């Protein structure tokens, strides 16, 4: 949520709507997750929020162990809308 809020700038509101995690196996040791939002995905989110008034993008990522094997899968849905102009 914070990554998307930073990338969108101050004209948008971003909230966490839902999240789920599916554990695949025990995560022993260090685990890693890489969060990325491409410029294309960012443009798509902005366009939908501007045209429709809101956007609820869904993000999925894998959490991996030191050997690169997935230990969990994360799904997150956010709520994005443009801030209303104040008179």
C-alpha positions, 0 to 999 in steps of 0.5 A: 500500500505504501509503495503504491501511495508513494508512486501515485503521489499526493493526488490519490488515496490508497487503502488496504482492502484485503489480504490473504496468505497461503502457506506452502511450507515452513519458512526456515531461515531468511525469507524474501518478498519482492514488491514491484509496480511497473510503470505500465501497471501504475498508468493502468491504475491511474487511468481507471481511478480517473475514469471510473472514480476508483480502482481496486488493483490486485497484487500477487507475489511469492515469498521465497526462502534462501534457496529461492523456493516458494514458502508462501503466496500473498494476495493483496487488494487495494482501494485507490481513488483520486482525492476530491478537489476542495472548493 
